[in-house]
Amino acid sequence: MKRLKQTIAFVFILCCVACNKKKHNNEYSSKGNINEISIVISDVLWNGEVGDSLRKRLAAPVDGLTQEEPIFTLNQLHDKSFDESLKKGRNIIVIDKADRKNFDFVENNYCAPQNVFTITGKSIDDILELIDMHSDEIIRTIKQTEIAENQQRNIKLGLIDETLIKKQYNISIKVPSTYNYAIQNSNFIWLKKDIPSGNTNILLYKVPYDVIEHDKTIVNNIIKMRDSIGQEYIHGQEENTFMITEEAYSPYLFMTSFKDKRAFETRGNWEMKHDFMNGPFLNYAIRDDRHNCYMVVEGFIYSPSSPKRDLVIELESIIKSIKFL
């Protein structure tokens, strides 16, 4: 009987620990919309030079969108309104006057994942100087967090079967199960998701080195490559309509590193030749020396009646989930 009581007590303790752990995980998970920052700051600072500086840097227009949309949505909070529920925000910046000039960054302070940045200074000039010095770091850190958060949300919603993509391109990519194959052949894959205002899309294909590197005019080569793919595969409803790179806007080109591989990141707008459809695109041409080619992965959006910033981040999070096998 004594042994039975000990066993029951032990099981009870295990159940309590499990329940507390589950409660802890739910209680301390961060909340909030993608690309949102809570800024704890007084009205005096928010409505003056400090607020202007924050908006100029953190709410600057996103590159590659024809309609202006801010990098982040900024929400001002007061000290008194910054209660326990608001402390669960994923991205928080605290700004105030203090006895010393200081910048501090803490991860997972109140919950996880979470970024908490604190900027203090004896004067307005001190605070402005710290914002100027650290704004790029803040933007980079928050972008990485939001991409990782998007990837986790995709996994929770469920992913498509990767078998075909792995076999064809020797890569793994986490694509939500809300996407379906629009086209799939030995040279090209087009994945498409319908949304209330249009659709979002992922393209995968390979090209030889010289398609990208010919004459070293990289941006022009990428435009030609995109346009040839659009003419072959991405057609409109009317005859002789196909996707091209929008001619009125020059795309943004960045040389970058992708999982330790050299890559070219191109952001711009596409349009439908002989039609009125258009939207933003995000293209990565990743040099795959193991297979002597560039792996090209592109996301593009058709959503004429809605904001596109968060849709671009969703596509970027899918593309950046790629792992070379």
C-alpha positions as semicolon CSV with decimal commas, in nm:
position;residue;x (nm);y (nm);z (nm)
1;M;0,000;0,000;0,000
2;K;0,283;0,238;0,088
3;R;0,449;0,165;-0,246
4;L;0,123;0,232;-0,431
5;K;0,085;0,567;-0,257
6;Q;0,441;0,661;-0,353
7;T;0,374;0,569;-0,715
8;I;0,052;0,774;-0,723
9;A;0,232;1,071;-0,567
10;F;0,514;1,043;-0,821
11;V;0,271;1,033;-1,115
12;F;0,083;1,331;-0,969
13;I;0,405;1,531;-0,950
14;L;0,492;1,442;-1,310
15;C;0,148;1,556;-1,426
16;C;0,184;1,883;-1,240
17;V;0,526;1,945;-1,394
18;A;0,392;1,866;-1,742
19;C;0,095;2,098;-1,693
20;N;0,315;2,375;-1,561
21;K;0,554;2,332;-1,852
22;K;0,268;2,353;-2,101
23;K;0,130;2,659;-1,922
24;H;0,477;2,814;-1,920
25;N;0,519;2,761;-2,295
26;N;0,181;2,920;-2,372
27;E;0,218;3,199;-2,118
28;Y;0,560;3,310;-2,233
29;S;0,520;3,288;-2,610
30;S;0,552;3,628;-2,777
31;K;0,255;3,780;-2,957
32;G;0,194;4,032;-3,232
33;N;0,160;4,083;-3,602
34;I;0,452;4,032;-3,838
35;N;0,672;4,344;-3,883
36;E;0,530;4,526;-3,580
37;I;0,739;4,717;-3,324
38;S;0,617;4,848;-2,988
39;I;0,803;5,166;-2,893
40;V;0,782;5,267;-2,526
41;I;0,840;5,641;-2,534
42;S;0,690;5,963;-2,396
43;D;0,470;6,188;-2,608
44;V;0,731;6,465;-2,588
45;L;1,003;6,246;-2,741
46;W;0,768;6,071;-2,986
47;N;0,632;6,396;-3,127
48;G;0,975;6,557;-3,159
49;E;1,310;6,487;-3,322
50;V;1,345;6,144;-3,162
51;G;1,015;6,022;-3,305
52;D;1,102;6,169;-3,645
53;S;1,435;5,987;-3,642
54;L;1,269;5,654;-3,552
55;R;1,008;5,691;-3,825
56;K;1,270;5,792;-4,082
57;R;1,474;5,477;-4,021
58;L;1,233;5,209;-3,901
59;A;0,934;5,311;-4,112
60;A;1,125;5,392;-4,432
61;P;0,968;5,262;-4,755
62;V;1,036;4,899;-4,844
63;D;1,269;4,858;-5,144
64;G;1,107;4,713;-5,453
65;L;0,745;4,817;-5,395
66;T;0,583;5,076;-5,622
67;Q;0,336;5,169;-5,348
68;E;0,502;5,305;-5,035
69;E;0,480;5,070;-4,738
70;P;0,695;5,103;-4,423
71;I;0,960;4,848;-4,329
72;F;0,789;4,812;-3,989
73;T;0,463;4,923;-3,831
74;L;0,547;5,137;-3,528
75;N;0,314;5,147;-3,226
76;Q;0,381;5,404;-2,955
77;L;0,326;5,297;-2,593
78;H;0,350;5,491;-2,267
79;D;0,522;5,358;-1,956
80;K;0,192;5,335;-1,771
81;S;0,022;5,141;-2,050
82;F;0,313;4,896;-2,086
83;D;0,149;4,617;-1,886
84;E;0,210;4,241;-1,877
85;S;0,012;4,172;-2,196
86;L;0,207;4,432;-2,396
87;K;0,535;4,293;-2,264
88;K;0,465;3,984;-2,475
89;G;0,529;4,181;-2,795
90;R;0,796;4,023;-3,016
91;N;0,983;4,348;-3,084
92;I;1,011;4,625;-2,824
93;I;1,216;4,944;-2,819
94;V;1,234;5,145;-2,495
95;I;1,353;5,505;-2,524
96;D;1,395;5,752;-2,238
97;K;1,615;6,019;-2,088
98;A;1,849;5,893;-1,815
99;D;2,169;5,973;-1,627
100;R;2,385;5,800;-1,883
101;K;2,403;5,740;-2,256
102;N;2,347;5,371;-2,329
103;F;2,226;5,118;-2,587
104;D;2,123;4,773;-2,469
105;F;1,982;4,466;-2,645
106;V;1,828;4,169;-2,465
107;E;1,674;3,860;-2,625
108;N;1,371;3,682;-2,476
109;N;1,341;3,918;-2,179
110;Y;0,969;3,874;-2,109
111;C;0,885;3,592;-2,353
112;A;1,024;3,414;-2,660
113;P;1,108;3,488;-2,930
114;Q;1,158;3,853;-2,837
115;N;1,391;4,146;-2,901
116;V;1,407;4,427;-2,643
117;F;1,621;4,730;-2,730
118;T;1,679;5,007;-2,475
119;I;1,814;5,349;-2,572
120;T;1,882;5,613;-2,305
121;G;2,068;5,942;-2,302
122;K;2,117;6,255;-2,098
123;S;1,997;6,469;-2,389
124;I;1,802;6,451;-2,714
125;D;2,131;6,459;-2,905
126;D;2,256;6,154;-2,713
127;I;1,943;5,957;-2,803
128;L;1,954;6,068;-3,167
129;E;2,318;5,963;-3,194
130;L;2,241;5,615;-3,057
131;I;1,945;5,572;-3,294
132;D;2,168;5,666;-3,585
133;M;2,445;5,428;-3,471
134;H;2,224;5,124;-3,406
135;S;1,925;5,152;-3,642
136;D;2,079;4,917;-3,901
137;E;2,148;4,658;-3,631
138;I;1,791;4,690;-3,499
139;I;1,643;4,650;-3,849
140;R;1,862;4,350;-3,930
141;T;1,783;4,176;-3,598
142;I;1,407;4,229;-3,624
143;K;1,397;4,114;-3,988
144;Q;1,575;3,791;-3,893
145;T;1,328;3,735;-3,609
146;E;1,025;3,797;-3,831
147;I;1,151;3,558;-4,099
148;A;1,211;3,290;-3,835
149;E;0,864;3,355;-3,688
150;N;0,707;3,320;-4,033
151;Q;0,891;2,991;-4,085
152;Q;0,762;2,856;-3,753
153;R;0,407;2,959;-3,842
154;N;0,440;2,780;-4,176
155;I;0,555;2,460;-4,004
156;K;0,262;2,473;-3,761
157;L;0,017;2,513;-4,051
158;G;0,166;2,215;-4,234
159;L;0,404;2,182;-4,530
160;I;0,387;2,032;-4,877
161;D;0,566;1,705;-4,945
162;E;0,925;1,794;-5,042
163;T;1,010;1,463;-5,210
164;L;0,975;1,587;-5,567
165;I;1,170;1,910;-5,504
166;K;1,449;1,724;-5,323
167;K;1,485;1,477;-5,608
168;Q;1,480;1,742;-5,881
169;Y;1,696;2,016;-5,726
170;N;1,885;1,858;-5,434
171;I;1,739;2,110;-5,193
172;S;1,499;2,111;-4,902
173;I;1,244;2,397;-4,881
174;K;0,963;2,451;-4,630
175;V;0,659;2,550;-4,838
176;P;0,318;2,574;-4,664
177;S;0,058;2,316;-4,767
178;T;-0,163;2,604;-4,885
179;Y;0,052;2,609;-5,203
180;N;-0,026;2,384;-5,499
181;Y;0,169;2,287;-5,810
182;A;0,069;2,511;-6,101
183;I;0,341;2,371;-6,331
184;Q;0,592;2,095;-6,275
185;N;0,830;1,951;-6,532
186;S;1,194;1,842;-6,542
187;N;1,317;2,202;-6,582
188;F;1,073;2,414;-6,387
189;I;0,843;2,419;-6,082
190;W;0,573;2,678;-6,014
191;L;0,397;2,669;-5,676
192;K;0,092;2,891;-5,629
193;K;-0,133;2,994;-5,340
194;D;-0,465;3,169;-5,390
195;I;-0,545;3,452;-5,148
196;P;-0,860;3,669;-5,127
197;S;-0,698;3,952;-5,324
198;G;-0,501;3,746;-5,578
199;N;-0,217;3,496;-5,537
200;T;0,138;3,442;-5,414
201;N;0,385;3,229;-5,608
202;I;0,717;3,044;-5,582
203;L;0,928;2,953;-5,888
204;L;1,223;2,711;-5,889
205;Y;1,464;2,644;-6,177
206;K;1,833;2,611;-6,262
207;V;2,046;2,802;-6,512
208;P;2,411;2,768;-6,624
209;Y;2,673;3,006;-6,480
210;D;2,697;3,218;-6,795
211;V;2,326;3,307;-6,792
212;I;2,395;3,516;-6,479
213;E;2,763;3,605;-6,522
214;H;2,779;3,681;-6,895
215;D;2,963;4,013;-6,955
216;K;2,934;4,086;-6,579
217;T;2,619;4,293;-6,635
218;I;2,442;4,096;-6,365
219;V;2,120;4,294;-6,330
220;N;2,058;4,294;-6,706
221;N;2,129;3,922;-6,724
222;I;1,884;3,851;-6,443
223;I;1,617;4,062;-6,617
224;K;1,671;3,869;-6,943
225;M;1,657;3,539;-6,755
226;R;1,333;3,635;-6,576
227;D;1,172;3,759;-6,895
228;S;1,257;3,439;-7,084
229;I;1,108;3,227;-6,803
230;G;0,798;3,447;-6,794
231;Q;0,750;3,420;-7,169
232;E;0,780;3,042;-7,156
233;Y;0,575;2,962;-6,846
234;I;0,390;3,257;-6,684
235;H;0,105;3,359;-6,913
236;G;-0,198;3,583;-6,869
237;Q;-0,556;3,500;-6,961
238;E;-0,535;3,682;-7,294
239;E;-0,335;3,553;-7,591
240;N;0,028;3,668;-7,617
241;T;0,044;3,798;-7,258
242;F;0,332;3,689;-7,033
243;M;0,528;3,807;-6,731
244;I;0,828;4,038;-6,772
245;T;1,031;4,262;-6,545
246;E;0,856;4,599;-6,524
247;E;1,035;4,836;-6,759
248;A;0,947;5,159;-6,576
249;Y;1,142;5,066;-6,259
250;S;1,498;4,940;-6,237
251;P;1,522;4,644;-5,995
252;Y;1,735;4,657;-5,681
253;L;2,031;4,416;-5,700
254;F;2,232;4,301;-5,396
255;M;2,526;4,063;-5,382
256;T;2,479;3,850;-5,073
257;S;2,557;3,518;-4,906
258;F;2,300;3,241;-4,892
259;K;2,387;2,953;-4,656
260;D;2,757;3,019;-4,726
261;K;2,697;3,029;-5,100
262;R;2,741;3,334;-5,322
263;A;2,408;3,474;-5,435
264;F;2,241;3,765;-5,610
265;E;1,923;3,904;-5,455
266;T;1,700;4,104;-5,688
267;R;1,388;4,295;-5,580
268;G;1,159;4,475;-5,820
269;N;0,826;4,467;-5,995
270;W;0,689;4,244;-6,267
271;E;0,419;4,323;-6,521
272;M;0,218;4,125;-6,770
273;K;0,321;4,209;-7,126
274;H;0,019;4,341;-7,323
275;D;-0,192;4,343;-7,005
276;F;-0,240;4,549;-6,688
277;M;-0,141;4,294;-6,421
278;N;0,167;4,366;-6,207
279;G;0,319;4,324;-5,862
280;P;0,644;4,283;-5,667
281;F;0,896;4,001;-5,697
282;L;1,191;3,874;-5,494
283;N;1,452;3,668;-5,682
284;Y;1,753;3,477;-5,546
285;A;2,012;3,337;-5,787
286;I;2,229;3,110;-5,569
287;R;2,560;2,981;-5,706
288;D;2,568;2,603;-5,659
289;D;2,928;2,502;-5,733
290;R;2,859;2,139;-5,644
291;H;2,622;2,110;-5,941
292;N;2,786;2,379;-6,163
293;C;2,481;2,604;-6,193
294;Y;2,275;2,876;-6,032
295;M;1,972;2,764;-5,834
296;V;1,707;3,030;-5,895
297;V;1,422;3,071;-5,649
298;E;1,171;3,351;-5,695
299;G;0,862;3,468;-5,516
300;F;0,614;3,700;-5,681
301;I;0,279;3,846;-5,582
302;Y;-0,039;3,947;-5,759
303;S;-0,255;4,133;-5,512
304;P;-0,367;4,465;-5,660
305;S;-0,605;4,568;-5,382
306;S;-0,404;4,495;-5,068
307;P;-0,072;4,581;-4,896
308;K;0,217;4,361;-5,004
309;R;0,492;4,411;-4,746
310;D;0,396;4,116;-4,527
311;L;0,333;3,896;-4,831
312;V;0,689;3,966;-4,947
313;I;0,821;3,868;-4,603
314;E;0,617;3,546;-4,622
315;L;0,781;3,460;-4,955
316;E;1,125;3,556;-4,824
317;S;1,080;3,327;-4,525
318;I;0,994;3,036;-4,757
319;I;1,294;3,102;-4,982
320;K;1,531;3,136;-4,685
321;S;1,419;2,799;-4,551
322;I;1,615;2,635;-4,836
323;K;1,890;2,392;-4,744
324;F;2,124;2,239;-5,001
325;L;2,149;1,862;-4,968
